[in-house]
Amino acid sequence: MSLTCPLAVAAENLPASRELPVLRLAGNTASHERDQLIEELPVAMVYNGVSHAVLLATPQDLHDFALGFSLSEHILHTASELYGCDIIVSGHGVELQLEIASARFVHLKERRRNMAGRTGCGLCGVDSLAAVAQSIAPLRLRPTLHSAAVARAVSEFPQWQPLHQATGAAHGAAFCDATGRILLAREDVGRHNALDKLIGALRREDVDTADGFVLVSSRASYEMVQKTASAGIAALVAVSAPTTYAVNLAEECGLLLAGFARPGRLVAYSQTDRLALLPT
């Protein structure tokens, strides 16, 4: 069954980027030009009328963002627990007004009651060191990842990042099938946001993620591993490096974590026996 997030927008679609005047210097030459810059706005996640978190994000694919964030932060267990998502634009930013199941809202209120204060990106609603390392069920499916599939995905990735090509400031997250074919991709000024948007899109479009992997344009920190594994995806490939915390968490939950992905180059850090040099 395909799952959707009802969407009502109170204004015209917000642009993901804008053209602004700049002074460009090249050698001894200065020229007044216009350049494309990525949009970054405060986006508030409001659950059943109560604001939970404010993140800086790019205002596109916001319905995917709302669903993906809610799932990856364990506010919702399933996409069906999100009943509605209205986008309200104001002079201060954007509110995503989410209507969620009563049982999940009760749990969220209890979680907020225990919060000591607001935290940074990737740690929304966390109030203690113990709460950082959320329990992640071991991944049941652990398919082999072929280096040729990663090389194909990496070579195709730029074509799926129009916002980055226009602005040079967007992160991308893509889901690739076992052959390295990119099925979906999302972009945002924040790497966590791009991954949340991707997870939301995958659930909303009911994409089978059993055999594929996530490719991200950033480093692989522990929360990127958390979000990927919580979505039930068994492999995460980054174009940059992972952290030690990310590697430890990946090994614990059975996620294949790789970094420094380039055509013909790859470094695997966890579940390395699942990486094959050539497809069989």
Phi, psi and omega in degrees: 000131179279133183255135182233159175246111179304140189227126174230125183250130184276357180211175177300157180305132180284142179285147177277343179208163179221153176267129180230153178287140179221162171251116183257127179254132176219105185065235179262012184251135175240136180220140176273120183224186174237142183228152181269122180243143180288143177280141176222116183230151170293129178237118181263130173268112184245118183252118179049042176089357182246123180288130183253317184206149174238125181236152172272124187211166174272128188280063170221154183053043186287333176291323174294320179300314181300314181289314182296317177299315182297323179284313185288336176269006176062027172284323173245149174269324181223158180295333182291347179277356173263114185267333182196156181212105178259137178257119181244122182258133176225179179292344182266344183151217185229136171252130170260104184268104186259134172257119184238167181301145184302318182296322180289327179290322176299317178296321180294320178297321178295321178296319179292326181296331181268358184285136178273334181175170181286143182242181187275186183303131179088353182232034185294126177082010180270133184239001180203163178297323181295330182283343181296311182277076179298145180291127178241124179296138178304138180293130183282316181263128181228070184291161177288141176250126182265136181299328179295326178292319178296316180300319179296315181297317180298319181291331181272343188305315181303329180292340182262010182236062182296327180292321177293320179296326181281327188241336184072013188229013183252141170269153179234151173223129184231147171255130184240143177281183186297338179270355182094004177285127180282126181262323181212149175212150177223153181233154176194162176293335179252138182293322178296320181296318179299319179291320176300317179299319179297314180299318177298318180294320179298317180287321182294325181263004174056049180278134176286116184251017187297321189249000187262192181213160177261136175243126181236151184272011187239190169284167181249092176273173189298325182289334175291323175295315180303311183295318181295312181293321179296333177278358178081017180264131195268359181211139177231126180240129181242152177277346178243198188272158170268173172257165180296322179298318179297318180296316179299315180294319179298317180295320182296319185264356176086026179265133175281117181247126179228153180220180181052043182286121176221160174304116180085002181224144179191143176236121178263138185243338179218155180050043188295338179290348180270359179264121180251138181291321181227145177294146180260000000 
